[in-house]
């Protein structure tokens, strides 16, 4: 049996997430310091989105800690045309998703949280 590299494992999980949620426009895994690790559909904005996702995740963790909300699970930004959701992948990385404003956020949450947990085991 052929063992997949970490990069290939990440790509398999991103492909699985995109198959479950075809409305996703961008899917990025960013390091905790904002560098893109893997991506789907991000094009030339991947580096900027990765940096912003890490920043949003860090700020979300700080708000959750300061206000005694417990461990941060997700950061959600709802815009008039699209939504952005960032999921903490342990303390090492962030899963960032962009989708149209009409996307089913409940389904996104179910699928993305499962994938984020699997990503935490790889990263």
N, C-alpha and C positions, 0 to 999 in steps of 0.2 A: 504494500500500500504506500502510495506517494504522500509524504507529509508536506502540507502547504506552508510556505513562509508566512511570517506575520503579516506582511503586506498583502499577500494573497488571501489570508483569512479575513482581513479587514475589508477587502474588496468584495468577498463573498457575502459578508454581512450587509454591506451597503447595497449590493445588488438585491439581496433579499428584502431589505427595507423598501427599496424603490419599487419592487414587484408588488409588495403589499400595499404601498401607498403611491400609486402612479402619479398623483397630483403634485408630488414634491417637485419643486423647481430646482432647489440646491440642497445637497447633503454634504456636509463637511465634518471631518474629524480634525480637531485642532488640539495641539499640545496645550498644556496649562499656561505656557508663556506666549501663546498666540500664533504658533507656526502651523501651517497646514500639514497634516499627516496623510490624509486620503480624502478624496472628493468625488462627487458625481454632479455633473451639470453646473459646476461653479464657474467655469471659464476663467477669464482674467481677473475676476474679483475674489478668487479664493484666498489670497493672502490677506486682503483687507477684511473679508468676512471672518476669517479665522481669528485675526487679531481682535476684532470687535466681539466675537463670541466668547473668547477667553476673558475679555474685560467684563462683559455682561455677567458671565459666570462668577468671576471674582467678586464683583459688586453684589450679586445676588447672595453669595455665601456670606459676605459681610453683613448685609441687611438681615439675613436669616439668623445669624449669630447674635447680632446686636439686639434684635427684637425677640429673641428666644423662640424662634419658629421651629427649631430643630434643624436637621440636615437638609440642605437645599436639594430639591429634586429637579426642578426646571425653572427656567426663566422664559416668560412669554411676552412678546411684543406684538400687539395687534395694530396693524396699520389700515388705512382706508382701502388699500389695494392688495395687500398681502400680509401674512403673519410670519413671525420668526420665533422659533422655539430653540432653546439651548438646554441640553441635558448634561449634567455633570457625569463624567465617566470616572468615578472614584475621585482621587485628588490629582490625577495625572493628565486628564484631557477633557474635551468637551465635544458633544455631538450637536451640531447646529443644522437646523432644518428651515428652509424657506418654502412656503406654500401659498396658494391663492387665498384670499380672504374667505371664500366659501368652503374651505376644507373642513372636514369633520375632525375637530380637535380632540374629541374623545377617542376616536380610532387612532389618530396620530399618537396620542399619549400611550395607548395600549401597546402599539407596535414599537414605538421608539424607546420606551422604558425597557422592554425586553431586549432590544438590540443593544442599548446602552449597558445593560448588565453583562451581556455576552462580550461586548467590547472591553469592559473592565477586566475580564479574565485574560484577554489577549495583550492589552497594552501594559 
